[in-house]
Amino acid sequence: MDADDLSGRDGGRRNASGTPPLREAQGTRAAQLRRLDDLLARAGGRLSALSGDEVGELGRLYRAAATQLALARAGGASVAERERLNDLVGRAHGLIYGAASAAQQGAGARAWLVALLLAPVAVRRAWRYHLLAAALLLAGAAYGWVGAADDAEWALELVMQAGDERTPYATKDELLKTLRAGRPDDGEGGHGAGEKAVFAAFLWQNNTRVALLAFFAGPLAGVPTGAVLLFNGMVLGSYSHTFVSRGLAWEWWAWILPHGVTELLAIVLLAGGGLWLGRLMVAPGDRSRREALREARPDVLRLALLAFPMLLLAAALESFVRQSGLSEPGRYWFAAATAAFWALWLGWARPPRAWLAALAGGPATRAEGAVPAAAHDDLDDGLGGLEEALRAARSRR
């Protein structure tokens, strides 16, 4: 490269058409910008308005314009020129990557749906841990029942909430009033939809806190998870004895089962996942703990993705169904239908392979092809080579 090259002179060199190379490159770049502007105008903000070839061309022209903008900023181009390039590049970026962002959101939704469809398989694969979690919960309930029957003060001080009217010393009428609270027949007209929604949000927050503790405490050898299950079982057993001992068994189970089936099942599923993690930490087998956890991670995450919507559903049922005017027999039928659904879905459901393949792969999006990885050698990238870039920068000075 000689001094003439750096000073912007063409040194007498011409191409086949007799045009200096720098002038020809500038003309090419101007044509590319006009073509990019035309494509953006035709798209009208919708990538789908362009053909497949035009979408690919749009991506290549966008990269060329972005490079020209960078060169214009570095080379001291006029404000008007920089603003024109900036506007063009900004419009192209918004069109291309806005569509790509929507495609990525769709991919996230598909991934969540795949995990949800595979959740029953993960539940069956970890059935031993779920069975252990259910056994611990029932053991706690049995202990709470026996403890409340043997010593009312023990139940009152250990597991029953302070200020709760549902104590071992409450009368039958007082306990029955707590079961009717919020229902249309409670003597006060019941709770409105807004009150029920607020109550559902509170219940979901409380239940989720318990489930999260049982799940994330699992890696600590599963000991805290077992303690959470035992304690919550004790609470259930103590309250159950309080109502049943007053002759309110029919009303009590009709009150608790419609939401309790889903709520307790979700807690058992998450606690089972926690116990699984605890077992992998204590006895990973012939693998390292990291490898064991990596292998189990997909199934554990699927359990979590299933359990949290179940807890949300349970909170809605506890607020809206429990405080509805549904009769006791209707509540038992509702609970039975809920239990049958979960048993059938979690016990036997297996998504078709075609569904999983379609969701995992997802449809090919136009945005994904808008900026292909392949080089755009057929179009000038705005530099025209290092030598030409140096000439242009020199000539502007």
Secondary structure by P-SEA (a helix, b strand, c coil): ccccccccccccccccccccaaaaaaaaaaaaaaaaaaaaaaaccccccccaaaaaaaaaaaaaaaaaaaaaaaacccaaaaaaaaaaaaaaaaaaaaaaaaaaaaaaaaaaaaaaaaaaaaaaaaaaaaaaaaaaaaaaaaaaaaaaaacaaaaacccccccccccccccaaaaaaaaaccccccccccccaaaaaaaaaaaaaaaaaaaaaaaaaccccaaaaaaaaaaaaaaaaaaaaaaaaacaaaaaaaaccaaaaaaaaaaaaaaaaaaaaaaaaaccccccaaaaaaaaaaaaaaaaaaaaaaaaaaaaaacccccccccaaaaaaaaaaaaaaaaaaaccccccaaaaaaaaaccccccccccccccccccccccccaaaaaaaaaaac
